[in-house]
Amino acid sequence: MQNVANNGVNWWWHLSPNDRQLILHLSSEIGFPTGFKLDSLVEKITDGMPFSTSDAEVYSGFCELFSQMDFNAEQRFKLAIFATVGTLYIKPMAAKSWYFRFAKSPTRTIKPRQLVKLSAYDSAVYIVLTIEDNASYVMLISERHNLNETKDIKRGHVIKVHNDRLTPVDFKLQGDQL
């Protein structure tokens, strides 16, 4: 498989037909499964596509942000890759706001890369990936979020939620908040 070097990085995307998911290859021997299913991705991502300058820019921004939080290097890497895919390659989806309570003090100034809290069965911290008029794509950065008695999601999951459910949180999170 040929790949193109971008900024000294020879990473490329692989669409795994066996697992039906997106894999980021860091070398010919090392592949990182992203957990994103192929049917959840836009068609502009193709098998063997190099990790582009745009990918690297988004990835680096998230790496920098996550380095200021209580995550180890492996967690920062995973979250930054998940955030990159969620920002650049996720298909449009319907908002799943019914899981979440309205914010007590909703704000109209939600920004990308802002930390927010969502409350359902319990509360968890997310990061805003992209914003639309009334809803945002957010990624869970807490370890787990119980949405109800039987459904939970894990760190790195991307979901679309109406902005009136998002409560901005203090940037200086402690480990027990994640």
C-alpha positions, 0 to 999 in steps of 0.5 A: 500500500502506498502512502504519502508523507505529510509533515514527516508522518506516514500515517494512512487510513484503512477501511477494514472490510473484515471489521467494517471499521476505520483503521489508522495505520501508523506504519505497515506493522501498526494499525489503530482501530478507531471504532468508527464503523464504515457506514457512519463515515462520509464517502470522501474518506477512501481506503489508503488515503493519507493522513492529510495536513488537515487531519494533522492540524485537527489532531494536533489541536486536540492533542494540545488540548488533551495534554492540559487535562488529566490524561496519559499519552495513550489516552490523549492519542486515542481521544485526539484520533477519535476527535479527528474522525468525529470532526472531519469524517462522521456522516450527518446524524440526527440529534439524540437529545431525548437522552439528555435533560435541558441545561439549567443555564443554556448558553448560546455561545458554544464553541468548538473544542469547548468542554460541556456537561450533559445530564441524563441518568447521570452526568458526564463531560463531553468536548464539542467537535462541530456546531450547527445552528441548533445542535452540536456534535460532541464526543464523550471524554468522561470514561463512561456515561449512563444514559438510562438504566440500560444504555451507556456509552464509552469514552470517544463516542460521538453523538449529536445533541441540541445545544440547549442540553449543553452546559459549559464546564470549567476547563481545569478538570480533575481526574475524578471528573473524567 
